[in-house]
Amino acid sequence: MKVCSKCSLEQPIKQYSKDRRNNSGLASWCKSCHLENKKTWRQTSKGIASERNSHLKRYYDMSSIDYDIMYANQQGCCAICKTYYPVLDVDHKHSTNKVRALLCSNCNHGIGCLKESVVVLSEAINYIQTYNT
């Protein structure tokens, strides 16, 4: 049993994460307190920025500064429909993970649903032209 330094409750050892920094080898807060603290922190401006930074780095290997530069270069507009949005999605080629541009959610989903295929996109254009009466 161990006492949590945050909630002061005595709990079984399995309720604590491992932490090599402490002499006991366990975290000083129980898992419940740690999770509650993490949720609260994620709602702060620092937490939001940190989540954004780690997401951009993990999925696109880019920093928030890279994103901000791309956003400024596109003047906040989707690279396809040219409509302004306060937030844009990062479009990337799935086979190489190479970032292409920033798109609105609709255009980004459209590209994905058309399997990033020029052939399928051409067929979609033909379809719209044929039935757009």
N, C-alpha and C positions, 0 to 999 in steps of 0.2 A: 504494500500500500504506500501511497505517496500523497502529499498535500499539494494542491495546485496553488501557486503563488498569486494567482489572480482571483479565483473564486473561493479559495480557502477550504475547498471540500477535499476530504480524503478519498482517493479513488484507487482502483487497482492499477498496477503498473502498465497494463495493456492500454490504458486510456491516455498514455503519454507517448509522443513520438520520440524517436532516437535523436540525440543531439550530442555530438562529440565535444562541443565546446564546454559542456557542463561536466563536472567531476563524476556525477552519477551516470553520465551517458544518456540521460533522458532530458527532454524539454522541461522547463520550469512550469509551463502552463499545460493544462490538460488539453486534449484534442478539441473538446467543445469550446473552450475559451479561445483557443488559437483560431478556430474556424470563425467564431463570432467576430474576433478582432480583424481577421482578414477580410470578411464581408464589409465591415465598417470602413476599413482602410480603402478598399476598392471603390468606395463611393466618394472619396475625397478627390480633389483635383490632382494631387500627386499620384494617387492610386489609379485614376483614369489614365493619366499620362503614361504611367509605368506599364499598364496593361496594353495600351496602344503601341508603345515602343516595343514591347516583347512580342506582340502579335506581328507587327511589321517585320521585325528581325527574323522571327521563327518561320513565317510563311513566305516572305518575299526577299529576305536578306537585304532589307533596306532600313534606314533610320527614319525617325519622324521628320528630321530635317530634309532628307531626300524626298519624302512625301510632300512636305510643305513647298519645296522648290518646284516639284512637278505640278502641284495644285496652282501655284502662282503663275507658272509658265502657261498653264491652260486657262488661266483667269477664272478658275472655279467652274469651268464648263466641261461637260462630258466630251470626250474626243470624238464620239460618233454623232450624237444628236445636237451637240453644241449648246445644250440647255444648261443654265447655271444651277448648281446645287451647293449647299453649304458643306456637304460631305460627299466624297466620291469613292467608289470601290477601286481597288488596285486590280487592273486586268493583267493577267500573265499567261504565257503559253504553258499549258500543263505539261507538255512533254519535256520542256527544258527548264521550267520555272522562271524563265526570263520575263521581267516586267516590261509591258508594252506601253501602257498609258493608264490614265484614270478615266473610269466610265461611271455613268449613273447605274443604279441597280438594274433598271429595266434593260439597258443595252448590254450590261455585263451578263445578265441571265440569258438574254437573247443569243449572244455569242455562244454561251455554254450549251444552250438547248439545241443549237444548230451544229454542235460538235466541232466548233472552230473550223468548219469545212467550207471552203470557197465554193465547192460543187453544190453542197446542200443549200448554201446561201443563194447561189444563182437560181437553183430550183425554186426557192421560196420567192425570189423576185419575180420569176416567170409566173408562178402561181398567182401572186398578187396582181400582176399585170393582166393576166387572163381573166380573173374573176372580179376585177375592180371596175364594175359597171354600175 
